Amino acid sequence: MLSGFPWASAIVLYSLSWGWSLLRPNTLYWDDWSYVFQRDSFYLRRVFVDSGRPPWEGVIEGLFLQIGPWSVRFAAFFLFFVASLFLFEILRHTYFLSKPLIWFFVLLFLLSPVNHARVSLVVFQYVSSYFLFYLGWFVLVRFKSAKNFILACVILFLSFKTHSFLFFVLLPFLHFAWINRAKLMNLKRLNRIHFQVLLIAVLPVLYVVSRSVFWPPSESWQDYQQPTRAGVLTGLWPVFIGLVGLSIIGLRRIKKLRTPLGLVLLIVGFSITALALFPYFAGEFYVGYAGRPAYVTVFEFRADWRSRYQLLMPLGLALGVVGLNELLKQRFKNMFFGVVLALSVGLNMFWGSQYFLMSHKQEQLVELFKTTKDKVEIVSVEDKTLRFNGRESTFRGYEWSGFMTLAGISTDRPGCEALPTGSALTLKSNASYLKALATRDLDLYFEVKPCSEVLAKDG
C-alpha cells in the first residue's frame, strides 16, 4: 500500500502551496463572519440542514469548532493530502499508466492552483465530501468483497452532501464497470456484478429522493442550487465537446486504430473537467461578466472566493496536463511538466500569501477602527487595499460588521445621503505587497471625507 508514492516532493510542495492558512489558523474569512463569528459551534450545521443538506452535514464541523477554528484548518490541510493518497492507490493498478505518469498526475492533482477558498471554515463541508468521495472510490475499486462494496456505496452516498458529487460519481461508476467489464458483458445470466453496477447507478437517485422526503430545504432556500435553462446550456457545451472527443476515440478503438495515449488522456481530462464544472454552470454560480463568457470567469485570477466552485477540477486538470505532456517531443516533456508544476506552486504561494496578509489586515483593521471610532461618525467604508486580499476578494457587509463589532462600533453604515453629518472612510495603505509580506505591517490608514464634501461632489 502506497509503495512508490512521491512522499518528499508531495509533502514539501504541498506545504509550500497550502500551508499558509496554518500560520494564522484562527482567522475568519467571508461567510465565517456570518455563520461562525459569535455563534455556537453547531449553528452552521442548523443552517446547512435548513438549506436542504442531510442530517449528517455539519456534525464534524461542529465538533471541530468546539475545539477551535484552528482544528478545522489543520483537518482540511490533512484531508486534502490524504485524498491524493487514495487517488494514487486508485491509479497504481491501471495497466496503461506508467509509474512516472502516476507521479506527475498525483502531484498535479495535489497542487493544481484552484479552490483557494478552502481557507474558509464554512467550506469544510466541501473538504469532508471530497475526502469521502475519494475514499469511497478507493474502496470500491481496490477491494472485491461484498462487505467492502457495501461500505464503498455508503461512503459515496455520504459524500453526496456536497451536491456536485451527484454528477461526479459517474467516474467511480465507469471505473468499476471497466474493471468488471468481462463479467458485465456476459448477458446470458445475471451475476453479482450486474446488481452492483445497478446499485451504484441508483445511488444519486436514492439521495435525491431521500432529500425530497426526509430533509427538504426550507422555503427560504427553495431556489438555492436550482439549475436554470441558460446555465444548463452553458454547462452542456463543454460536456458535448468532450463526448465528441471520447466518441472518436471509441470509434478508432472499434476499428483497431491506435490513438496516442497523450491524446486520450488530454480528451479524458477535458471531459472530466467539463463534468466537474457542469453543476456550477447549471446553477449559474459561474456566469458571464463584463462581456467575458462564463468559461473565462472560471479561471480569472481575481476570483474573489468563487474558487470554491473549483472543488472538483484538480482531477481533470491534472489528467489533461499529463496528456499534453505526453504529446510533446521527448526533450520537452520533463521541461513542460516542470514549468507547469513551478507555475502551480508559484500561484499557490502568491495567493496563499495574500490570504496570510488578509488575516493580518483584518486584525490591523480592527485596531484602526478602535482609534477612529471616537473621532468621526462612520457612515460608509470603502476598501482600496485589495492587493492584501486573497485573490482580490472584497469584504462583504457582514465582514465589515464583524470588524466593527470587535472594535466596539455601531455596525450601522447608512451612507451619506441618510446621514449627511457623518463621514465616509476609505481604507488605504502606503505599503507595497512585498514590504507588507516582509514586515507584516500593512500601514493601513483611513482617508476621512465629510459627507458634505461627498454629497457636493456627487451633485
C-alpha positions as CSV (number, residue, x, y, z in Angstrom):
1,M,0.0,0.0,0.0
2,L,1.3,3.4,-1.1
3,S,4.6,1.9,-2.3
4,G,6.3,4.4,-4.6
5,F,4.3,7.4,-3.5
6,P,6.4,10.6,-4.1
7,W,6.4,11.5,-0.4
8,A,9.2,14.0,-0.3
9,S,8.2,16.1,-3.3
10,A,4.5,15.9,-2.4
11,I,4.9,16.9,1.2
12,V,7.3,19.8,0.5
13,L,5.4,21.3,-2.5
14,Y,2.0,20.8,-0.8
15,S,3.2,22.5,2.3
16,L,4.6,25.4,0.3
17,S,1.4,25.7,-1.6
18,W,-1.3,25.2,1.0
19,G,0.5,25.6,4.4
20,W,-0.1,29.4,4.6
21,S,-3.5,29.0,6.2
22,L,-1.8,27.1,9.1
23,L,0.3,30.2,10.0
24,R,-2.7,32.0,11.3
25,P,-5.3,29.2,11.7
26,N,-7.9,31.1,13.8
27,T,-8.7,33.7,11.1
28,L,-12.3,34.0,9.8
29,Y,-12.9,34.6,6.1
30,W,-16.0,35.5,4.1
31,D,-19.1,33.7,5.4
32,D,-17.3,32.6,8.5
33,W,-18.2,36.1,9.8
34,S,-21.9,35.4,9.3
35,Y,-22.1,31.7,10.4
36,V,-19.2,31.2,12.8
37,F,-18.4,34.6,14.4
38,Q,-20.2,34.9,17.8
39,R,-22.2,31.8,17.0
40,D,-22.4,28.5,18.9
41,S,-20.5,25.5,17.4
42,F,-23.5,23.9,15.8
43,Y,-25.2,27.0,14.3
44,L,-23.6,26.3,11.0
45,R,-25.0,22.8,11.0
46,R,-28.5,24.2,11.5
47,V,-28.0,26.5,8.5
48,F,-26.9,23.5,6.4
49,V,-29.8,21.4,7.3
50,D,-32.2,24.3,6.7
51,S,-30.7,24.6,3.2
52,G,-31.5,21.0,2.3
53,R,-28.3,19.3,3.4
54,P,-28.6,15.9,5.0
55,P,-28.7,15.3,8.8
56,W,-25.0,14.2,8.9
57,E,-23.9,17.5,7.4
58,G,-22.1,19.9,9.8
59,V,-21.6,17.4,12.6
60,I,-17.8,17.1,12.1
61,E,-17.5,20.9,11.7
62,G,-19.4,21.5,15.0
63,L,-17.2,19.1,16.9
64,F,-14.0,20.7,15.5
65,L,-15.3,24.2,16.2
66,Q,-15.8,23.3,19.8
67,I,-12.0,22.7,19.9
68,G,-11.3,25.9,17.9
69,P,-11.2,27.2,14.4
70,W,-7.6,26.1,14.1
71,S,-8.6,22.4,14.2
72,V,-10.8,22.9,11.1
73,R,-7.8,24.4,9.2
74,F,-5.4,21.6,10.2
75,A,-8.1,18.9,9.4
76,A,-8.7,20.5,5.9
77,F,-5.0,20.5,5.2
78,F,-4.6,16.9,6.2
79,L,-7.7,15.6,4.4
80,F,-6.9,17.1,1.0
81,F,-3.5,15.5,1.2
82,V,-5.0,12.1,2.2
83,A,-7.3,12.3,-0.8
84,S,-4.2,12.3,-3.1
85,L,-3.1,9.0,-1.4
86,F,-6.4,7.4,-2.3
87,L,-6.1,8.6,-5.8
88,F,-2.5,7.2,-6.0
89,E,-3.8,3.8,-5.0
90,I,-6.7,4.0,-7.4
91,L,-4.3,4.7,-10.3
92,R,-1.4,2.4,-9.2
93,H,-3.1,-0.7,-10.7
94,T,-4.0,0.8,-14.1
95,Y,-2.1,-1.0,-16.8
96,F,-1.9,1.9,-19.2
97,L,-0.3,4.5,-16.8
98,S,3.4,4.2,-16.1
99,K,4.9,4.9,-12.6
100,P,6.3,8.4,-13.7
101,L,2.9,9.3,-15.2
102,I,1.1,8.4,-12.0
103,W,3.7,10.5,-10.0
104,F,3.1,13.5,-12.3
105,F,-0.7,13.0,-12.2
106,V,-0.8,12.8,-8.4
107,L,1.4,15.9,-7.9
108,L,-0.6,18.0,-10.2
109,F,-3.8,16.8,-8.6
110,L,-2.4,17.8,-5.3
111,L,-1.0,21.2,-6.4
112,S,-3.5,22.4,-9.0
113,P,-3.9,26.2,-8.3
114,V,-7.7,26.0,-7.8
115,N,-10.1,26.1,-4.9
116,H,-8.2,28.6,-2.7
117,A,-11.4,29.3,-0.9
118,R,-10.6,26.2,1.1
119,V,-9.2,28.6,3.8
120,S,-12.7,29.4,4.9
121,L,-14.2,27.4,7.8
122,V,-17.7,27.2,6.2
123,V,-16.4,25.3,3.2
124,F,-15.0,22.5,5.3
125,Q,-18.2,20.7,4.2
126,Y,-16.7,20.5,0.7
127,V,-13.4,19.2,2.1
128,S,-15.1,16.4,4.0
129,S,-17.2,15.4,0.9
130,Y,-14.0,15.5,-1.2
131,F,-12.3,13.1,1.3
132,L,-15.3,10.8,1.5
133,F,-15.6,10.6,-2.3
134,Y,-12.1,9.6,-3.0
135,L,-12.2,7.2,0.0
136,G,-15.3,5.6,-1.4
137,W,-13.8,5.3,-4.9
138,F,-10.7,3.7,-3.5
139,V,-12.6,1.1,-1.5
140,L,-14.9,0.4,-4.5
141,V,-12.1,-0.5,-7.0
142,R,-9.4,-1.9,-4.7
143,F,-11.4,-4.4,-2.6
144,K,-13.5,-7.2,-4.0
145,S,-15.7,-8.5,-1.1
146,A,-19.4,-7.8,-0.9
147,K,-18.9,-6.1,2.5
148,N,-16.4,-3.7,1.1
149,F,-18.7,-2.9,-1.9
150,I,-21.5,-2.0,0.5
151,L,-19.0,0.1,2.6
152,A,-17.9,1.9,-0.6
153,C,-21.5,2.7,-1.5
154,V,-22.3,4.0,1.9
155,I,-19.2,6.3,1.9
156,L,-20.1,7.6,-1.6
157,F,-23.6,8.2,-0.5
158,L,-22.4,10.2,2.4
159,S,-20.2,12.3,0.1
160,F,-23.3,13.5,-1.8
161,K,-23.9,16.1,0.9
162,T,-22.0,18.3,-1.5
163,H,-24.4,18.0,-4.3
164,S,-21.9,18.3,-7.2
165,F,-20.7,14.8,-6.3
166,L,-24.1,13.5,-7.6
167,F,-22.7,14.1,-11.1
168,F,-19.1,13.3,-10.3
169,V,-20.0,9.8,-9.1
170,L,-20.1,8.9,-12.8
171,L,-16.3,8.4,-12.6
172,P,-16.1,5.6,-10.0
173,F,-19.2,4.1,-11.6
174,L,-17.4,3.9,-15.0
175,H,-14.2,2.8,-13.4
176,F,-15.9,-0.1,-11.6
177,A,-17.7,-1.1,-14.7
178,W,-14.5,-1.1,-16.7
179,I,-12.7,-3.3,-14.2
180,N,-15.5,-5.8,-14.3
181,R,-16.3,-5.4,-18.0
182,A,-15.8,-9.1,-18.7
183,K,-18.5,-10.2,-16.2
184,L,-20.8,-7.4,-17.3
185,M,-20.6,-8.5,-21.0
186,N,-21.8,-11.9,-20.0
187,L,-25.5,-11.2,-20.5
188,K,-26.6,-14.9,-20.6
189,R,-27.2,-14.8,-16.8
190,L,-27.3,-12.1,-14.2
191,N,-24.5,-12.2,-11.7
192,R,-23.4,-10.1,-8.7
193,I,-21.6,-7.5,-10.8
194,H,-24.8,-6.6,-12.7
195,F,-26.6,-5.9,-9.4
196,Q,-23.6,-4.0,-8.0
197,V,-23.4,-1.7,-11.1
198,L,-27.1,-1.1,-10.9
199,L,-26.8,-0.1,-7.2
200,I,-24.0,2.4,-7.9
201,A,-26.1,3.9,-10.7
202,V,-29.2,4.4,-8.5
203,L,-27.2,6.0,-5.6
204,P,-27.7,9.6,-6.8
205,V,-31.4,8.9,-7.4
206,L,-31.7,7.4,-4.0
207,Y,-30.1,10.5,-2.5
208,V,-32.3,12.9,-4.4
209,V,-35.5,11.0,-3.4
210,S,-34.4,10.8,0.2
211,R,-33.7,14.6,0.2
212,S,-37.1,15.4,-1.1
213,V,-38.8,13.2,1.5
214,F,-36.6,13.4,4.6
215,W,-34.6,16.6,4.5
216,P,-36.0,19.1,2.0
217,P,-34.8,22.7,2.1
218,S,-36.9,25.3,3.9
219,E,-39.0,27.7,2.0
220,S,-36.3,30.4,2.0
221,W,-33.8,28.0,0.5
222,Q,-36.0,26.6,-2.3
223,D,-34.3,28.4,-5.1
224,Y,-30.7,27.7,-3.9
225,Q,-28.8,25.4,-6.3
226,Q,-31.7,25.2,-8.7
227,P,-30.5,24.8,-12.3
228,T,-31.6,27.3,-15.0
229,R,-32.1,26.7,-18.7
230,A,-29.3,29.1,-19.6
231,G,-27.0,27.6,-17.0
232,V,-27.6,24.0,-18.2
233,L,-26.9,25.0,-21.8
234,T,-23.7,26.7,-20.7
235,G,-22.6,23.6,-18.9
236,L,-23.6,21.2,-21.6
237,W,-21.4,22.6,-24.4
238,P,-18.1,21.5,-22.8
239,V,-19.6,18.2,-21.9
240,F,-20.8,17.8,-25.5
241,I,-17.3,18.6,-26.9
242,G,-15.8,16.1,-24.5
243,L,-18.3,13.4,-25.6
244,V,-17.4,14.0,-29.3
245,G,-13.8,13.5,-28.5
246,L,-14.5,10.3,-26.5
247,S,-16.7,9.0,-29.3
248,I,-13.8,9.5,-31.8
249,I,-11.5,7.5,-29.5
250,G,-14.1,4.8,-29.2
251,L,-14.6,4.5,-32.9
252,R,-10.9,4.3,-33.5
253,R,-10.7,1.6,-30.9
254,I,-13.5,-0.4,-32.7
255,K,-11.6,-0.1,-36.0
256,K,-8.5,-1.2,-34.1
257,L,-6.7,2.1,-34.9
258,R,-4.1,3.3,-32.5
259,T,-4.7,6.6,-30.6
260,P,-1.8,8.2,-28.9
261,L,-2.0,7.8,-25.1
262,G,-1.4,11.5,-24.7
263,L,-4.4,12.4,-26.8
264,V,-6.6,10.0,-24.9
265,L,-5.5,11.5,-21.6
266,L,-6.0,15.0,-22.8
267,I,-9.5,14.4,-24.1
268,V,-10.5,12.4,-21.0
269,G,-9.0,15.2,-18.8
270,F,-11.0,17.8,-20.6
271,S,-14.2,15.7,-20.3
272,I,-13.7,15.2,-16.5
273,T,-13.1,19.0,-16.1
274,A,-16.3,19.7,-18.0
275,L,-18.2,17.2,-15.8
276,A,-16.7,18.9,-12.7
277,L,-17.9,22.3,-13.7
278,F,-21.3,21.3,-15.1
279,P,-23.3,21.6,-11.8
280,Y,-21.8,25.0,-11.2
281,F,-22.6,26.2,-14.7
282,A,-26.1,24.7,-14.4
283,G,-26.8,26.6,-11.2
284,E,-25.3,29.8,-12.7
285,F,-22.6,30.0,-10.0
286,Y,-20.4,30.9,-12.9
287,V,-21.8,33.4,-15.3
288,G,-20.6,35.8,-17.9
289,Y,-19.3,39.1,-16.5
290,A,-18.3,42.4,-18.2
291,G,-18.5,40.9,-21.6
292,R,-16.5,37.8,-20.7
293,P,-18.2,34.4,-21.0
294,A,-18.7,32.1,-18.1
295,Y,-15.9,29.8,-19.3
296,V,-13.4,32.6,-18.8
297,T,-14.6,33.7,-15.4
298,V,-13.8,30.2,-14.1
299,F,-10.1,30.9,-14.5
300,E,-9.9,34.5,-13.6
301,F,-7.1,35.5,-11.2
302,R,-9.4,37.9,-9.4
303,A,-11.8,35.1,-8.4
304,D,-12.8,36.6,-5.1
305,W,-14.0,33.5,-3.2
306,R,-15.8,31.9,-6.2
307,S,-12.8,29.5,-6.4
308,R,-14.8,27.2,-4.0
309,Y,-16.7,26.1,-7.1
310,Q,-13.5,24.7,-8.5
311,L,-13.6,21.8,-5.9
312,L,-13.8,19.0,-8.5
313,M,-11.4,20.4,-11.1
314,P,-8.0,19.1,-10.0
315,L,-8.6,15.5,-11.3
316,G,-9.4,16.6,-14.9
317,L,-6.8,19.4,-15.0
318,A,-4.1,17.0,-13.8
319,L,-5.0,14.4,-16.4
320,G,-5.2,16.9,-19.2
321,V,-1.7,18.3,-18.4
322,V,-0.2,14.8,-18.2
323,G,-1.8,14.0,-21.6
324,L,-0.5,17.2,-23.2
325,N,2.9,16.4,-21.7
326,E,2.9,13.0,-23.4
327,L,2.1,14.6,-26.8
328,L,5.3,16.7,-26.7
329,K,8.5,15.6,-28.2
330,Q,10.8,13.7,-25.8
331,R,13.2,16.6,-25.0
332,F,10.3,18.9,-24.0
333,K,8.3,16.5,-21.8
334,N,10.1,17.0,-18.4
335,M,10.6,20.6,-19.1
336,F,6.9,21.2,-19.7
337,F,5.9,19.3,-16.6
338,G,8.5,21.2,-14.6
339,V,7.1,24.6,-15.9
340,V,3.5,23.6,-15.1
341,L,4.5,22.4,-11.6
342,A,6.5,25.5,-10.8
343,L,3.7,27.8,-12.1
344,S,1.2,25.9,-9.9
345,V,3.3,26.1,-6.8
346,G,4.1,29.8,-7.5
347,L,0.5,30.8,-7.9
348,N,-0.5,28.8,-4.8
349,M,2.3,30.6,-2.8
350,F,1.3,34.0,-4.1
351,W,-2.4,33.6,-3.4
352,G,-1.7,31.8,-0.1
353,S,0.5,34.8,1.0
354,Q,-2.4,37.1,0.1
355,Y,-4.7,35.2,2.5
356,F,-1.9,35.4,5.1
357,L,-1.8,39.2,4.6
358,M,-5.6,39.3,4.6
359,S,-5.5,37.7,8.1
360,H,-3.1,40.4,9.3
361,K,-5.2,43.1,7.6
362,Q,-8.4,42.1,9.4
363,E,-6.6,42.3,12.7
364,Q,-5.0,45.6,12.0
365,L,-8.2,47.0,10.6
366,V,-10.0,46.3,13.9
367,E,-7.3,48.3,15.7
368,L,-7.7,51.1,13.2
369,F,-11.4,51.2,13.8
370,K,-10.7,51.4,17.5
371,T,-8.5,54.5,17.1
372,T,-11.0,56.1,14.7
373,K,-14.4,55.5,16.4
374,D,-14.2,58.5,18.8
375,K,-13.0,60.9,16.1
376,V,-15.7,60.6,13.4
377,E,-19.2,59.2,12.8
378,I,-18.8,56.4,10.3
379,V,-21.4,56.2,7.6
380,S,-19.6,54.1,5.0
381,V,-16.3,52.3,4.4
382,E,-14.5,51.7,1.1
383,D,-11.5,49.4,0.7
384,K,-8.7,50.5,-1.7
385,T,-6.2,47.8,-0.5
386,L,-7.5,44.8,-2.3
387,R,-3.8,43.7,-3.1
388,F,-3.8,42.4,0.5
389,N,-6.9,40.3,0.0
390,G,-6.8,36.7,-1.2
391,R,-7.4,36.7,-5.0
392,E,-8.5,40.3,-4.5
393,S,-11.7,39.4,-2.8
394,T,-13.9,42.2,-1.4
395,F,-15.2,42.4,2.2
396,R,-18.9,41.7,2.4
397,G,-21.3,43.7,4.6
398,Y,-21.3,41.1,7.4
399,E,-17.4,41.1,7.4
400,W,-17.3,44.9,8.0
401,S,-19.9,44.4,10.7
402,G,-17.7,41.8,12.3
403,F,-14.7,44.1,12.3
404,M,-16.7,47.0,13.7
405,T,-18.3,44.8,16.4
406,L,-14.8,43.7,17.5
407,A,-13.8,47.4,17.6
408,G,-16.9,48.3,19.7
409,I,-18.5,50.4,17.0
410,S,-22.1,50.5,15.9
411,T,-22.3,48.4,12.7
412,D,-24.8,50.8,11.0
413,R,-23.5,52.2,7.7
414,P,-26.4,54.2,6.4
415,G,-24.5,56.2,3.8
416,C,-24.0,59.9,3.4
417,E,-27.5,60.6,2.0
418,A,-29.1,59.1,5.1
419,L,-26.7,60.7,7.5
420,P,-25.1,63.9,5.9
421,T,-23.4,64.9,9.2
422,G,-21.2,61.8,9.2
423,S,-18.0,60.9,7.3
424,A,-17.1,58.4,4.6
425,L,-13.9,56.4,5.2
426,T,-11.6,55.0,2.5
427,L,-9.1,52.3,3.6
428,K,-5.7,52.9,2.1
429,S,-2.1,51.9,2.5
430,N,1.3,53.1,1.5
431,A,2.9,49.7,1.9
432,S,3.6,47.5,-1.2
433,Y,2.7,43.9,-1.2
434,L,6.3,42.7,-0.8
435,K,7.0,45.1,2.0
436,A,3.8,44.1,3.8
437,L,4.7,40.4,3.4
438,A,8.2,41.0,4.8
439,T,7.2,43.2,7.8
440,R,3.6,42.0,8.3
441,D,2.8,45.8,8.8
442,L,0.3,46.8,6.2
443,D,0.5,50.5,7.1
444,L,-3.3,50.9,6.9
445,Y,-5.0,54.3,7.4
446,F,-8.4,55.8,6.7
447,E,-8.8,58.7,4.4
448,V,-11.7,60.6,6.0
449,K,-14.1,62.7,3.9
450,P,-17.0,64.5,5.5
451,C,-20.3,63.6,3.9
452,S,-20.9,67.3,3.0
453,E,-17.9,67.0,0.6
454,V,-19.1,63.7,-0.8
455,L,-22.6,65.0,-1.4
456,A,-21.3,68.1,-3.0
457,K,-19.0,66.1,-5.3
458,D,-21.9,63.9,-6.3
459,G,-24.0,66.9,-7.1
